[in-house]
Structures are given as C-alpha cells and as structure tokens.
C-alpha cells in the first residue's frame, strides 16, 4: 500500500462509524429555501414525493438521481387521464432494450414549484409502490438539498451557509450522470473507485463487471445470496451479493458493507453504483453546476 492510500485509510478509520450509524448536524433552520418538498423514504430506500400532473392526476413518484427524465410506469399510465401520448421509440437500459412511449407539453407541480412543458416517458418498472420517477434535471435551475433527517428536499437560489459543516467531494460528470469517488477494502487492499450516485438502486454498492472480474470478487468475498433483478423495461439480470470489510466515503468509513455484482455476462454492468442504502446515510447538498457534492452524516439512521 502506498503512503497516500495508507494516509487515506488511517484518516477514515479515525472517523469510522459502524455501517448504519451517523453523527449529523441536524439543523432544521432553512430560512432561504424557496421551496421545501416533503418526501417519504421507503423500506426500499426510494425517495418518494407526491406530484400533480397537468392539474389533474396525483402520483407518487421517486427521485431517481441517475435518471434524466420524468417517467410513469406502464401499468399505471392507463389510469392517468390527463396525458396524451405522442409516439414511441426504442431506448436502451442497463439490462437490454425496450420501447417507450412519450408525451410532450405536460405540467408538473411538486409542492409549491411548477414545471411547464415537461416531457413524460413510459417505463415498465419503478420503485415498489411508486407510479414513476424523475431525475435531478427537473431541478437544474436550483441548488438542491436532500435532507434525510427531516425527509425534505429543499430548493435554493444559492448555496446555504450550512455547507460549512458539510464535507465536500468532487463530482465526476459522465454522460450527464453524477459519479463520486469512494474506496473499498478487500483482503486488506484499498481500491479507489468511481461510483454512480444512484438513488434508484436500493442496495449499498453494485460493482461493474470489469472490476468484479479483475478483482475476482466471486472468489475473494463470501457470497451470501443470488437474485434476479429487472430493469425499467423488464429485462432480467442476475446479481450475486456478499460483504466487504470497509467502504470509505467523505472521510467516513462503514464496516461490513453489502456489495453486489454480476457474475457471468461480462459487459452488462458497465459502471459501479452507490445505491440508496449508502445514499440515505448522508444529507446532501448539490450546487447548480453539480460540480461538487456536499455530504453530512444523518443523525436518524439506526440500521
């Protein structure tokens, strides 16, 4: 291990917390927020908000930080009375391809904020119990705070002063997606790695195929389960799950962390994912340009 990685490990171990516990500054005063949007964090780690579509249909949809559109699930779309579908096209997803209808010129209201001329897509799947999803691009004109302590999304015109108590982490932008750098400890070796910030994935970490193969994860960690997942269009993908001793993010370490990876069809999972089970452990603030992410451990996590 080189000196830099040793110093990183030492610093993070000094600030280590058990997987599932945090020590956040739980400051509720947010005087300069232009809107506060209540949300519910589900047992699947989905961030779910209530929206009104075209002044008529009320939906529960989830904030999907790795999505760049508004969508509704196909099963529920036939119950939506206010939407007019324009056409359908073929689109790609992480498990394969599918066809999706779309509708233009829609109005979406979330709390006190209204968004006009919104394009809505149709997908087969969303988070359990939700009728669709939307991405951070809906809030592209705002600073966004996701406060898990209070289950509120705050929108600002400028950065709130509370970021002085947060840890800043650089954001890597790839194809308009947000990646953060974390580090994994496997067999005493520290691997720095980029992770897609993905609130639509319920688990902790999902590892890309190339790294999983090179690191020989199937042989080096204890496999605890295997499961078949489905993407937005119903394409099946199989995942193996295990645990790693430590994961490091924002000067904090978590122990005994769940990890998933695909073993078989190489090239299917092309990026590693930081999922909801880690995301929910940090209150987060994102500036308008999304060039950095500010993180502060929540105070309310108990498992």
SEVO-329524 format. One line per 8 residues: number of its first residue (from 1); for each residue x, y, z of N, C-alpha, C, O. Coordinates in pm, whole numbers, plus 50000, padded with zeros to 5 digits. Each point is the difference from the previous one (the first is absolute). Layout:
N
NUM	X Y Z X Y Z X Y Z X Y Z  ...
% end
This chain:
303
1	50084 49881 50000 49916 50119 50000 50089 50124 50000 50089 50012 50084  49886 50083 49823 50085 50118 49997 49963 50095 50113 49899 49983 50067  50187 50121 49953 49983 50089 50113 49867 50075 49994 49934 50018 50102  50025 50025 49776 49876 50076 49986 49881 49916 50043 49915 50048 50076  50077 49828 49878 49888 49916 50036 50002 49965 50148 49895 49986 50063  50228 49999 49994 50010 49973 50143 49943 50116 50081 49929 49979 50099  50102 50144 49857 49950 50118 50071 49847 50010 49988 49932 50036 50096  50017 49932 49783 49855 50000 49982 49934 49901 50094 49901 50032 50066
9	50154 49846 49941 49945 49896 50085 50004 50041 50146 49902 49981 50073  50212 50074 49972 50014 50040 50139 49899 50109 50036 49935 49993 50104  50051 50109 49809 49906 50108 50026 49858 49947 50009 49924 50040 50088  50039 49872 49821 49863 49950 49998 49971 49909 50118 49889 50001 50053  50209 49919 49989 49980 49914 50115 49983 50082 50127 49926 49961 50090  50142 50153 49917 49985 50088 50116 49861 50061 50005 49953 50037 50108  49982 49975 49777 49864 50055 49996 49897 49890 49973 49888 50028 49957  50152 49847 50069 49917 49887 49965 49873 49994 50084 50000 50031 50119
17	49891 49928 49817 49876 49974 50070 49949 49864 49954 50024 49961 49886  49905 49965 50201 49941 49874 49957 49905 50023 49884 49938 50106 49990  50049 49796 49923 49910 50009 49885 49859 50021 50051 49942 49911 50062  50002 50209 49912 49865 50026 50042 49985 50107 50105 49888 50030 50042  50224 50029 50004 49989 50104 50101 50071 50125 49953 50098 49993 49926  49852 50124 50117 50060 50126 49958 49996 50102 50110 49938 49979 50104  50130 50133 49872 50007 50107 50099 49982 50133 49928 50097 50074 49981  49782 49956 49979 49975 50118 49920 49968 50122 50085 49952 49989 50112
25	50077 50127 49829 49946 50125 50054 49856 50010 49951 49977 50026 49881  49928 49956 50206 49860 49997 49960 49941 50141 50013 49921 50027 50090  50119 50063 49819 49954 50137 50003 49874 50014 49916 50003 49974 49879  49888 50065 50183 49872 50006 49931 49971 50136 49939 49909 50013 49918  50167 50091 50122 49971 50135 49954 50051 50018 49858 50121 49992 49977  49790 50032 49927 50036 50017 49861 49922 50120 49948 49904 49987 49924  50139 50132 50120 49921 50120 49977 49997 50044 49854 49903 50061 49956  50203 49908 49968 50006 50051 49864 49958 49899 49895 50024 50021 49881
33	49913 49869 50159 49949 49904 49903 49879 50058 49928 49913 50060 50064  50081 49924 49804 49885 50050 49925 49887 49897 49994 49887 50033 49967  50146 49842 50064 49896 49898 50010 50051 49886 50087 50120 49973 50005  49788 49962 50064 50032 49882 50080 49903 49890 49959 49879 50017 50012  50174 49873 49942 49920 49893 49942 50007 49878 50091 50105 49936 50009  49787 50030 50060 50001 49881 50086 50019 49873 49915 49950 49992 49888  50121 49913 50167 50010 49870 49933 49991 49889 50104 50015 50022 50120  49962 49858 49831 49999 49882 50085 50112 49908 49955 50010 49967 49882
41	50073 49991 50213 50103 49901 49970 49942 49863 50027 49968 49968 50115  50017 49951 49782 49935 49871 50015 50097 49894 50052 50119 50025 50014  49828 49859 50015 50083 49889 50047 50095 49951 49891 50093 49925 50027  49882 50118 49848 50089 49967 49888 50098 50114 49972 50066 50002 49896  49943 50093 50197 50092 50115 49990 49966 50092 49883 50088 50069 49949  49787 49932 50007 49956 50091 49895 49952 50131 50061 49933 50001 50104  50102 50110 49830 49959 50134 50042 49873 50034 49923 50006 50028 49880  49879 49968 50186 49872 50010 49932 49930 50132 50034 49985 50034 50117
49	49973 50039 49780 49929 50127 50019 49866 49994 49927 49981 49923 49905  49927 50159 50142 49869 50011 49935 50003 50112 49897 50045 50111 50031  49907 49862 49849 49996 50101 49894 49861 50004 49940 49923 49905 50010  50046 50209 49927 49873 50014 49928 50033 50023 49853 50071 50095 49965  49877 49819 49949 50026 50007 49857 49883 50067 49930 49885 49957 50011  50148 50151 49918 49900 50072 49919 49876 50042 50080 49888 49999 49950  50136 50039 50176 49895 50050 50090 49890 49897 50027 49894 50035 50051  50132 49840 49917 49890 49902 50006 50037 49870 50071 49924 49952 50084
57	50192 49989 49882 50036 49868 50051 50105 50012 50109 50106 50059 49979  49866 49885 50137 50094 49999 50111 50075 49867 50002 49939 49893 50000  50194 50115 50001 50084 49881 49991 50106 50002 50109 50045 50106 50043  49995 49775 50001 50117 49985 50085 50115 49952 49912 49998 49887 49951  50101 50199 50029 50114 49963 49916 50129 50020 50078 50005 50079 50095  50099 49850 49866 50124 50004 50078 50106 50085 49931 50007 50008 49877  50075 50056 50206 50116 50072 49949 50108 49899 49967 50050 49929 50087  49987 50065 49786 50098 49904 49948 50120 50081 49954 49997 50059 49891
65	50109 49945 50190 50113 50089 49971 50081 49958 49879 50087 50076 49955  49887 49805 49991 50071 49956 49880 49910 50004 49877 50031 49941 49897  49857 50130 50115 49907 50015 49887 50000 50145 49954 50021 50091 50080  49955 49930 49791 49996 50135 49945 49865 50029 49935 49993 50074 49901  49902 49869 50154 49868 50022 49941 49892 49973 50105 50028 49949 50108  49849 50087 49856 49882 49964 50079 49933 49882 49932 49983 49999 49878  49980 49901 50199 49936 49884 49941 49890 49947 50091 50000 50025 50120  49907 49900 49821 49896 49930 50074 50004 49853 49960 50042 49966 49889
73	49915 49947 50202 50003 49857 49969 49883 49964 49910 49890 50056 50011  50135 49851 49903 49903 49962 49897 49869 49952 50062 49892 50035 49951  50116 49887 50155 49879 49945 50063 49909 50111 50052 49878 49985 50000  50183 50125 50044 49919 50109 50057 49962 50105 49895 49906 50076 50021  50166 49929 49868 49978 50108 49903 49859 49998 49942 49947 50105 49963  49993 49777 50028 49864 49992 49946 49897 50063 50094 49887 50028 49960  50152 49994 50167 49910 50063 50097 50016 50152 50002 49921 50071 50063  50182 49979 49867 50024 50144 49999 49914 50064 49891 50016 49970 49882
81	49893 50116 50159 49903 50055 49906 50050 50124 49926 49947 50035 49895  50155 50032 50160 50038 50130 49946 50113 49996 49898 50041 50104 49949  50009 49779 50021 50118 49993 49913 49961 49950 49862 49916 49911 49985  50146 50149 49913 49980 49959 49861 50133 49951 49945 50098 50075 49998  49906 49800 49957 50124 49942 49952 50023 50038 49854 49910 49989 49916  50213 50056 50056 50033 50045 49865 50044 49886 49909 49951 49986 49888  50143 49931 50162 50060 49895 49917 50080 49908 50092 50002 50021 50121  50063 49878 49821 50090 49912 50076 50127 49978 49919 49999 50000 49877
89	50113 49982 50197 50129 49974 49935 50074 49893 50078 49967 49973 50116  50133 49967 49821 50084 49902 50068 50105 50070 50083 50066 50093 49952  49951 49862 50172 50100 50058 50089 50077 49887 50068 49952 49887 50008  50169 50146 50041 50084 49902 50067 49994 50014 50150 49973 50108 50053  50053 49781 50017 50007 50001 50146 50111 49906 50043 50063 49935 49916  49962 50056 50216 50115 49924 50048 49987 49851 49976 50102 49930 49995  49775 50017 49989 49984 49858 49976 49969 49965 49856 49993 49882 49966  49989 50217 49948 49967 49974 49861 49925 50117 49939 50017 50114 50043
97	49901 49857 49857 49927 50105 49929 49850 49985 50018 49951 49894 50038  49977 50213 49933 49855 49997 50008 49940 50118 49926 50073 50090 49958  49796 49910 50026 49929 50111 49938 49932 50084 50106 49950 49948 50099  50048 50182 49880 49942 50090 50097 49916 50107 49929 50048 50063 49906  49827 49956 50139 49920 50111 49951 50044 50127 50071 50057 49996 50109  49915 50117 49827 50032 50127 50063 49890 50101 49971 49925 49988 49903  50067 50113 50184 49899 50105 49987 50067 50134 50028 50076 50012 50097  49898 50088 49823 50061 50132 50016 49897 50102 50050 49879 49977 49995
105	50173 50137 50053 49914 50111 50037 49921 49982 50128 49890 50053 50013  50165 49873 50084 49928 49975 50124 50039 50099 50109 50106 50063 49995  49807 49949 50105 50021 50087 50114 50014 49913 50125 49919 49911 50024  50185 50115 50054 50027 49920 50120 50012 50093 50120 50080 50094 49998  49843 49881 50105 50009 50078 50123 50050 49912 50114 49946 49893 50026  50160 50156 50042 50054 49933 50117 50004 50102 50112 50072 50100 49991  49853 49877 50114 49989 50097 50109 49959 50135 49942 49895 50008 49935  50183 50098 50087 49965 50133 49949 50063 50030 49863 49976 50107 49944
113	50102 49800 50004 50072 50023 49874 49925 49938 49883 49950 49888 50008  50043 50188 49882 49933 49954 49879 50099 49996 49884 50079 50093 49981  49917 49799 49942 50090 49982 49887 49916 49979 49875 49917 49909 49993  50105 50177 49908 49919 49999 49878 50073 49931 49885 50122 49985 50001  49799 49974 49899 50052 49941 49876 50091 49881 50029 50110 49990 49945  49845 49920 50140 50077 49885 50043 49972 49880 49909 49885 49971 49967  50221 49961 49993 49988 49877 49923 49990 49882 50097 50081 49987 50092  49820 49928 49888 49978 49885 50086 50016 49872 49918 49945 49988 49891
121	50132 49918 50164 50024 49872 49934 49927 49889 50074 49960 50016 50116  50023 49873 49816 49935 49883 50059 50102 49888 50015 50065 49960 49904  49947 49988 50219 50086 49886 50030 49917 49886 50057 49885 50020 50038  50174 49862 49966 49927 49886 50057 50011 49998 50152 49903 49965 50068  50213 50072 49987 50024 49987 50143 50043 50131 50064 50057 50088 49935  49915 49923 50194 50051 50107 50084 50018 49941 50139 49986 49879 50018  50045 50205 50081 50013 49949 50135 49869 49941 50050 49893 50048 49962  50112 49849 50121 49877 49937 50051 49906 50103 50063 50042 50081 50083
129	49832 49914 49877 49901 50090 50056 49999 50139 49940 49926 50087 50046  50156 49936 49849 50002 50131 49935 49944 49988 49859 50001 49892 49939  49950 50220 50010 49942 50000 49865 50092 50060 49894 49961 50015 49884  50161 50018 50154 50094 50056 49905 50122 50057 50069 50023 49974 50118  50055 50105 49807 50122 50057 50056 50036 50128 49925 49952 50026 49890  50136 50052 50173 50052 50121 49936 50144 50017 50043 50042 49951 50105  50035 50121 49811 50142 50019 50027 50032 50137 50055 49913 50088 50006  50211 49931 50034 50045 50128 50053 49994 50111 49897 50000 50118 50035
137	49995 49846 49836 49995 50104 49897 49874 50085 50010 49997 50112 49949  49899 49837 50117 49880 50080 50021 50033 50123 50086 49934 50103 49988  50168 49884 50097 50041 50109 50088 50129 50066 49952 50078 50049 50081  49946 49951 49789 50128 50046 49948 50026 50148 50028 50116 50042 49997  49783 50037 50031 50017 50143 50026 50021 50031 50148 50008 50116 50039  50000 49779 50043 50004 50021 50144 50116 49925 50067 50047 49898 49951  49995 50157 50162 50079 49923 50095 49903 49903 50068 49890 50040 50040  50150 49834 49974 49911 49898 50055 50058 49942 50129 50116 49958 50003
145	49805 50040 50102 50036 49930 50123 49903 49885 50021 49879 50020 49999  50175 49861 50021 49918 49884 50037 50030 49971 50147 50107 49950 50033  49798 50082 50052 50020 49990 50144 49926 49876 50051 49877 50000 50011  50200 49896 50019 49940 49874 50044 49957 50006 50146 49912 49924 50041  50150 50163 50038 49958 50012 50139 49855 50045 50010 49925 49951 50084  50036 50142 49830 49865 50056 50004 49911 49954 49885 49882 50034 49995  50175 49887 49913 49929 49951 49881 49938 50117 49922 49880 50004 49974  50208 50089 49991 49960 50117 49922 50106 50029 49894 50120 49993 50028
153	49837 50038 49852 50088 50053 49895 49985 50151 50000 49890 50051 49979  50220 50022 50044 49998 50145 49997 50058 50049 49867 50098 49946 49950  49840 50156 49994 50050 50065 49879 50045 50141 50036 49929 50071 50071  50189 49971 49878 50057 50131 50030 50043 50069 49871 50024 49936 49897  49984 50195 50111 50061 50077 49892 50152 50000 50012 50070 50008 49898  49984 49982 50224 50144 49999 50022 50032 49904 50113 49910 49954 50070  50217 50015 49948 50041 49903 50101 49968 50050 50140 50030 50115 50032  49910 49803 50051 49972 50040 50139 50129 50000 50082 50095 49929 49968
161	49906 50150 50137 50120 50012 50081 50036 49872 50073 50114 49982 50041  49790 49928 49975 50025 49876 50072 50104 49911 49934 50050 49907 50064  49986 50118 49809 50100 49914 49934 50135 50007 50069 50085 49915 49976  49936 50187 50108 50126 50009 50074 50016 49881 50094 50112 49968 50041  49780 49968 49994 50005 49883 50088 49996 49869 49923 49994 49892 50059  50009 50118 49809 49995 49881 49915 50139 49970 49945 50086 50087 49995  49934 49788 49964 50122 49959 49932 49977 50005 49849 49904 49943 49950  50184 50126 49980 49985 50011 49854 50075 49888 49930 50111 49964 50038
169	49827 49982 49859 50060 49895 49919 49986 50039 49853 49891 50040 49958  50216 49949 49964 49988 50031 49857 49902 49907 49931 49986 49884 50038  49947 50168 49862 49908 49920 49919 50062 49980 49862 50050 50094 49939  49947 49784 50014 50044 49969 49864 49876 49989 49913 49910 49921 50029  50085 50159 49864 49884 49998 49910 50031 49911 49880 50098 50021 49930  49816 49880 50047 50013 49912 49885 49861 49984 49938 49908 49948 50063  50079 50097 49811 49871 49989 49930 49887 50058 50084 49891 49942 50008  50135 50171 50056 49902 50072 50081 49958 49923 50126 49896 50029 50058
177	50185 49873 49983 49979 49926 50123 50103 50044 50103 50109 50046 49965  49856 49939 50164 50086 50046 50108 50071 49881 50065 49937 49905 50046  50196 50102 49957 50080 49897 50065 50080 50062 50114 50047 50114 49991  49969 49809 50118 50084 50040 50111 50104 49891 50023 49979 49884 49966  50134 50156 50093 50105 49902 50024 49992 49947 50142 49997 50076 50097  50000 49793 49914 50006 49932 50128 50118 49904 49999 50075 49995 49903  49940 49929 50203 50108 49902 50007 49950 49876 50072 49926 50008 50098  50116 49876 49853 49961 49872 50058 50122 49929 50056 50108 50005 49941
185	49875 49929 50171 50104 49916 50057 49963 49854 49975 49897 49952 50048  50188 49978 49876 49978 49859 49969 50131 49926 50025 50101 50030 49936  49898 49875 50154 50121 49925 50037 50114 50092 50041 50116 49973 49971  49850 50137 50099 50103 50092 50047 50054 50094 49894 50089 50080 50029  49859 49913 49849 50044 50088 49891 49892 50106 49979 49881 49969 49995  50163 50158 49993 49907 50111 49979 49987 50029 49851 50100 50023 49932  49779 49976 50019 49971 50030 49860 49919 50130 49993 49885 50003 50043  50174 50103 49902 49924 50121 49973 49919 49978 49872 50048 49938 49905
193	49829 50112 50095 49911 49964 49890 49893 50108 49984 49958 50061 50099  49997 49962 49777 49892 50095 49974 49866 49927 50003 49984 49891 49945  49919 50173 50122 49867 49940 50016 49893 50097 49950 50002 50118 50032  49905 49830 49889 49885 50078 49957 49908 50023 50120 49962 49906 50069  50003 50221 49955 49910 50037 50110 49858 49967 49956 49941 50074 49921  50004 49814 50129 49884 49936 49938 49895 49966 50107 50003 49891 50058  49906 50203 49967 49898 49976 50103 49894 49900 49957 49918 49958 50082  50082 50002 49791 49903 49903 49953 50037 49856 50032 49918 49910 49986
201	50208 50068 50058 50046 49866 50039 49990 49989 50151 50060 50080 50072  49865 49822 49978 49971 49992 50143 50119 49957 50084 50010 50038 50116  50081 49884 49826 50111 49945 50077 50109 50101 50028 49984 50119 49974  50128 49832 50081 50111 50087 50037 50093 50025 49881 50008 50113 49951  50061 49783 50003 50094 50013 49889 49973 49894 49895 49975 49884 50033  50030 50156 49841 49991 49907 49887 50123 50025 49913 50024 50113 49958  50053 49783 50016 50132 50015 49939 49997 49962 49853 49938 49901 49960  50131 50179 49960 50005 49977 49856 50070 49867 49968 50082 49951 50078
209	49883 49992 49806 50050 49869 49961 50152 49993 49989 50062 49905 50048  49998 50196 49890 50146 49995 49976 50076 49995 50132 50092 49919 50016  49869 50167 50079 50068 49999 50130 49972 49870 50074 50092 49942 50060  49784 50010 49938 49965 49876 50070 50083 49883 49948 50040 49912 50077  49984 50086 49792 50078 49892 49941 50147 50014 50035 50063 49902 50040  49994 50219 49946 50142 50020 50029 50033 49978 50147 50104 49944 50034  49805 50099 50053 50023 49985 50144 49960 49861 50050 50022 49968 50116  49919 49951 49796 49959 49864 50034 49908 49998 50124 50021 49924 50094
217	49879 50161 49901 49912 50014 50116 49930 49869 50036 49978 49971 50117  49987 49950 49782 49929 49875 50026 50082 49904 50086 49944 49914 50068  50189 50101 49929 50089 49913 50078 50047 50066 50130 50037 49930 50094  49963 50202 49911 50064 50070 50112 49903 50048 50107 50043 50037 50109  49828 49963 49862 49903 50035 50104 49900 49885 50016 49978 49922 49908  49963 50071 50209 49901 49897 50027 49869 50037 49935 49945 50107 50027  50003 49805 49886 49874 50024 49933 49886 49962 50094 49994 49887 50049  49917 50209 49976 49891 49976 50093 49868 49969 49931 49912 49937 50059
225	50073 50106 49814 49874 49972 49930 50016 50027 49851 50095 50066 49958  49811 49884 49964 49989 50031 49859 49855 50039 49972 49907 49944 50059  50073 50153 49851 49867 50053 49975 49987 50044 49855 50098 50042 49938  49782 49948 50009 49972 50052 49866 49927 50133 50013 49895 50008 50065  50161 50097 49873 49937 50132 49996 49945 50025 49861 50032 49928 49906  49885 50176 50083 49951 50041 49869 50020 50150 49984 49983 50076 50095  50053 49966 49783 50021 50142 49973 49867 50067 49971 49894 49940 50019  50111 50186 49934 49877 50078 49978 49907 49937 49897 49880 50028 50000
233	50173 49887 49911 49919 49941 49894 49976 49851 50021 49952 49931 49910  50081 50019 50211 49972 49861 50032 50106 49901 49959 49978 49880 50013  50137 50166 49937 50107 49908 49963 50065 49941 50125 50036 50076 50090  49979 49791 49919 50055 49938 50120 50153 50007 50005 50067 49984 49899  49985 50041 50221 50144 49997 50024 50023 49931 50133 49925 50023 50095  50179 49892 49914 50027 49925 50122 50116 50063 50075 50100 50041 49941  49885 49966 50190 50098 50067 50084 50040 49910 50116 49916 49932 50059  50214 50068 49972 50051 49933 50119 50027 50104 50107 50039 50113 49969
241	49941 49849 50157 50020 50093 50110 50097 49941 50102 50004 49879 50024  50074 50212 50037 50090 49962 50107 50029 50120 50087 49923 50096 49998  50185 49902 50077 50037 50111 50088 50149 50029 49987 50080 49910 49979  49955 50219 50035 50140 50040 50008 50024 50061 50138 49907 50053 50061  50218 49939 49990 50026 50047 50137 49974 50149 50020 49941 50039 50100  50103 50045 49803 49986 50144 50016 49967 50067 49867 50044 49957 49893  49878 50150 50116 49979 50092 49889 50021 50141 50053 49954 50033 50109  50116 50052 49812 50036 50134 50044 49940 50105 49907 50010 49989 49878
249	49927 50111 50182 49941 50110 49924 49994 50123 50089 49958 49993 50116  50085 50121 49830 49991 50128 50070 50063 49994 50139 49939 50043 50099  50183 49904 49908 50077 49990 50125 49931 49914 50106 50027 50013 50119  49884 49902 49836 49928 49911 50090 50015 49858 49951 49998 49974 49880  50016 49932 50212 50006 49860 49961 49880 49926 50055 49953 50028 50110  49998 49878 49812 49891 49911 50041 50054 49858 49997 50072 49962 49908  49893 49960 50192 50051 49863 50009 49895 49899 49960 49880 50024 50011  50169 49860 49941 49913 49887 49966 49892 50043 49901 49880 49987 50028
257	50163 50064 49858 49909 50064 49903 49955 49900 49894 50080 49924 49947  49790 50079 50023 49945 49913 49896 50047 50043 49862 50007 50120 49970  50026 49783 49948 50049 50027 49865 49935 49901 49904 49981 49883 50033  49986 50164 49848 49942 49913 49899 50079 50009 49871 50062 50103 49973  49936 49793 49947 50066 50002 49869 49940 49890 49914 49939 49905 50050  50080 50111 49819 49950 49901 49905 50114 49905 49966 50111 50043 49968  49859 49830 50038 50102 49898 49971 49952 49918 49881 49911 49916 50015  50146 50109 49869 49957 49925 49882 50010 50083 49875 50103 49997 49932
265	49792 50077 50036 49995 50077 49876 50082 50128 50014 49949 50104 50040  50180 49885 49927 50091 50114 50014 49961 50110 49902 49966 49974 49885  50040 50150 50163 49967 50114 49915 49858 50049 50020 49961 50102 49943  49961 49826 50138 49862 50041 50022 49992 50117 50096 49927 50096 49976  50148 49897 50136 50004 50108 50097 50128 50080 49977 50108 49956 50037  49880 50163 49902 50117 50074 49954 50047 50106 50099 50102 50065 49976  49826 49954 50133 50041 50100 50099 49963 49951 50139 49903 49926 50018  50174 50117 50080 49971 49964 50138 49903 50102 50059 49999 50117 49961
273	49920 49838 50133 49889 50078 50051 50008 50016 50152 50024 49904 50073  49956 50219 49971 49978 50030 50140 49849 50012 50019 49939 50094 49951  50002 49810 50120 49855 49991 50007 49938 50061 50124 50069 50059 50084  49800 49926 49927 49921 50066 50103 50040 49966 50142 49982 50082 50090  50071 49797 49932 50035 49961 50136 50122 50074 50053 50022 50003 50121  50057 50058 49791 50108 50090 50042 49953 50145 49988 50026 50082 50088  49905 49950 49803 49955 50138 49977 49919 50052 50117 50018 50116 50039  49894 49803 50019 49912 50045 50107 50075 50032 50130 49941 50055 50093
281	50184 49912 49913 50079 50022 50121 50068 50137 50002 50068 50035 50096  49913 50043 49797 50057 50134 49992 49894 50100 49953 49937 49978 49897  50043 50130 50177 49932 50116 49943 50090 50057 49892 50123 50000 50014  49818 50048 49878 50080 50040 49884 49955 50136 49948 49880 50031 49999  50215 50049 49958 49973 50126 49932 50075 50001 49868 50120 49972 49995  49808 50061 49898 50059 50006 49866 49988 50142 49946 49889 50053 49992  50222 50011 49971 49992 50133 49938 49939 49991 49861 49981 49891 49946  49988 50225 49996 49934 50002 49869 50082 49930 49892 49944 49930 49916
289	50188 50089 50087 50080 49940 49893 50035 49854 50026 50063 49935 49916  49895 50011 50200 50023 49859 50035 50147 49960 49991 50032 49885 49971  50058 50210 50054 50143 49972 49988 50058 49939 50126 50112 49948 49999  49813 50057 50110 50046 49947 50128 49877 49954 50076 49889 50045 49972  50130 49866 50123 49890 49955 50084 50041 50021 50145 50111 49966 50039  49799 50092 50041 50027 50025 50141 49923 49897 50082 49879 49983 49985  50193 49947 50104 49941 49890 50076 50015 50021 50150 50103 50048 50048  49793 49915 50025 50003 50003 50146 49922 49880 50052 49886 49978 49959
297	50174 49944 50130 49935 49880 50048 49869 50033 50071 49991 50096 50076  49908 49822 49897 49871 50022 50064 50007 49956 50146 50086 49922 50039  49820 50129 50040 49998 49965 50142 49895 49894 50032 49995 49948 50111  49920 50020 49791 49882 49919 50030 50013 49854 49957 49907 49921 50023  50205 50040 49914 50015 49860 49955 50024 49909 50119 50085 50028 50085  49840 49862 49920 50017 49904 50110 50028 49859 49952 50022 49911 50082  49978 50065 49786 50029 49865 49952 50056 50006 49860 50032 49897 49941
% end
